[in-house]
Amino acid sequence: MLYVDALGPGGEYRTRSREVITDVAGTPVAELSIVPPLYVSRTVRTQRRVAPLPVARRERALADAADIFETAPLGGLDFEGYVAMVSRVAGLPVAVARTSAHGVAEAVRGAVDAVTPARPVGAVLDWRDERTRRGSAVWARRGDVLAVHASGNSPGVHGSWAQALALGFRVAVRPSRREPFTAHRLINALRQAGFRTEDAVYLPTDHAGAAEIVDAADLAVVYGGQDVVDKYARDPTVLTNGPGRTKILITADMDWRAYLDAIVDSISGQGGMACTNATAVLYEGDPRALAEAIAARLMTIEPLPASDERAILPIQPMASARRVAEYLAAKSRGAEPLLGADQVVADLGDGSAALRPAVHLLERPDVDMLNTELAFPCVWIAPWSREDGVAPLRHSLVVNAITTDEDVVDALLDEPTVANVYAGKHVTSDAAPEMPHDGFFADFLMRNKGMIRD
C-alpha cells in the first residue's frame, strides 16, 4: 500500500483520517491523508506570512523541478511507476498519461516564458524600473496565496499553476481523490528543486476543507461541472474551469474528407477526456455522409486495458460505465445513434470497462444535445445553416471553423462565449505557450497599478 501524505509547511503529514484509493477494477492501491479544515486555514495563514523567493531563484527552481519531476523517484514511485499508477487509478490510457505527465514537466519548465505574453507592453515587473520615474503601470499580483481545486481526469491540469509560482504566489493544492498522485509528485519536485515548504503545499481534504481553502486563499482556481461554474460565477476571486463543449464547424465550400483525420483526432485524442476534445460537429448541408465516416473511423478503436500501450479509450469501474451509458441513452432520445449508448460499455473482465465511442446524428442543431459533454469520445453531428448563425456554437472553449468565409471567423471572434477560434486543419487540442487557453492565466492572477516616482 502506497501512502500519499499531506505536504504542509512542516513537511509530510500523515493524518489519522485517511481514504483508500482504488484503481478502476476496485483494487486498493494507496491511502491518502485527509487534512481537517483547521489545518487548511493554519497552513494558508503560514503561507501568507512568507515573502516570495527572489525572481532568479524562482526561475531556476522551476527549471530544476521539471527535470526532477521527470527523472527522480518521488513519493515512493519512479516516473514510469507514477505514470502506471495514474493510468490505473484515473482510467487514462497509459500512453496518454505519460504524454500528459511530460506535458506537466514542460509547462513547469516554461512557466516563466508562459506568463510573458500576458503582460501588457506598457507595464513593468518591478517598480524600480526607470520607466516609473515618468509614470508607468506596474504589473502586480492580486494576492499572495492561490488555491487550486484540481480535477482528476488528466495530469495536465497541474501544468498551469506553476505560472503562479513564477509570479511570486504561494500555492495551496487540493488534489482530486480520483488522481492524487500528480500534484503530490510535482510539489515534492518543487521542494527538492529549492522552493520552500511554504511556497507550495498539498492539502487533500474533505468538502469542508475544500470550502475552507477557497475562503482562506486570496484567489482560487476550481475545476468541475456546470454546477461548480454556476456556484462561483459571481465571485471575481475564483476562476472556474468547467465543461469545454468544444465544436467544429464546416461550411459548404469545404470538402470535409480532407479534414477527416483532424476531426477524428479532435474527438478521440487524449481518450476524449479533455475539455478541448470536440463534443459536436456542425456541417452546412446534409451531414449524414460526414457522420457515417466519423463513426466508421471511431468504431475501429479497440477496447483495451489502460495499461496497454495501444489503448486509446478511457476506463471506468463497471458500475460507473453503466451509469454513463444510461445517461447517454436518456440524453440522446430523438437523435439517430450511429454508435449508440447500447454499445458504449466494453467489459474488460476485471470489474472495469472501456468506454467505446458514441456518435449521434441530429436533424437540427439542438443546443442541449450539442453541449452534452462526456468524458470519452462522444460526438453529436448536426446540420448548420447561415440562419442558425453562432447560436449553436455559443459557450464553447474552442470552435474550429473549417471555412474560407472570413465573416464566419469574424462572427466567432466577436461572440463573447467562444473562448478560442481555430480555422483550418487543426486539432481542437492544439496549444502553444503564446496562445491563451481560456484567456491567459496571468490575466486572472495579475493587475496593473499606476506608479510615478522621483
C-alpha positions, 0 to 999 in steps of 0.5 A: 500500500502506497501512502500519499501524505499531506505536504504542509509547511512542516513537511509530510503529514500523515493524518489519522483520517485517511481514504483508500484509493482504488484503481478502476477494477476496485483494487486498493492501491494507496491511502491518502491523508485527509487534512481537517479544515483547521489545518487548511486555514493554519497552513494558508495563514503560514503561507501568507506570512512568507515573502516570495523567493527572489525572481532568479531563484524562482526561475531556476527552481522551476527549471530544476523541478521539471527535470526532477519531476521527470527523472527522480523517484518521488513519493515512493514511485519512479516516473514510469511507476507514477505514470502506471499508477495514474493510468490505473487509478484515473482510467487514462490510457497509459500512453496518454498519461505519460504524454500528459505527465511530460506535458506537466514537466514542460509547462513547469519548465516554461512557466516563466516564458508562459506568463510573458505574453500576458503582460501588457507592453506598457507595464513593468515587473518591478517598480524600480524600473526607470520607466516609473520615474515618468509614470508607468503601470506596474504589473502586480499580483492580486494576492499572495496565496492561490488555491487550486481545486484540481480535477482528476481526469488528466495530469495536465491540469497541474501544468498551469499553476506553476505560472503562479509560482513564477509570479511570486504566489504561494500555492495551496493544492487540493488534489482530486481523490480520483488522481492524487498522485500528480500534484503530490509528485510535482510539489515534492519536485518543487521542494527538492528543486529549492522552493520552500515548504511554504511556497507550495503545499498539498492539502487533500481534504474533505468538502469542508476543507475544500470550502475552507481553502477557497475562503482562506486563499486570496484567489482560487482556481476550481475545476468541475461541472456546470454546477461548480461554474454556476456556484462561483460565477459571481465571485471575481476571486475564483476562476472556474474551469468547467465543461469545454463543449468544444465544436467544429464547424464546416461550411459548404465550400469545404470538402470535409474528407480532407479534414477527416483525420483532424476531426477524428483526432479532435474527438478521440485524442487524449481518450476524449477526456479533455475539455478541448476534445470536440463534443459536436460537429456542425456541417452546412448541408446534409451531414449524414455522409460526414457522420457515417465516416466519423463513426466508421473511423471511431468504431475501429478503436479497440477496447483495451486495458489502460495499461496497454500501450495501444489503448486509446479509450478511457476506463471506468469501474463497471458500475460507473460505465453503466451509469454513463451509458444510461445517461447517454441513452436518456440524453440522446432520445430523438437523435439517430445513434450511429454508435449508440449508448447500447454499445458504449460499455466494453467489459474488460473482465476485471470489474472495469470497462472501456468506454467505446465511442458514441456518435449521434446524428441530429436533424437540427442543431439542438443546443442541449444535445450539442453541449452534452459533454462526456468524458470519452469520445462522444460526438453529436453531428448536426446540420448548420445553416447561415440562419442558425448563425453562432447560436449553436456554437455559443459557450464553447472553449474552442470552435474550429471553423473549417471555412474560407468565409472570413465573416464566419471567423469574424462572427466567432471572434466577436461572440463573447462565449467562444473562448478560442477560434481555430480555422483550418486543419487543426486539432481542437487540442492544439496549444502553444505557450503564446496562445491563451487557453481560456484567456491567459492565466496571468490575466486572472492572477495579475493587475496593473497599478499606476506608479510615478516616482522621483 
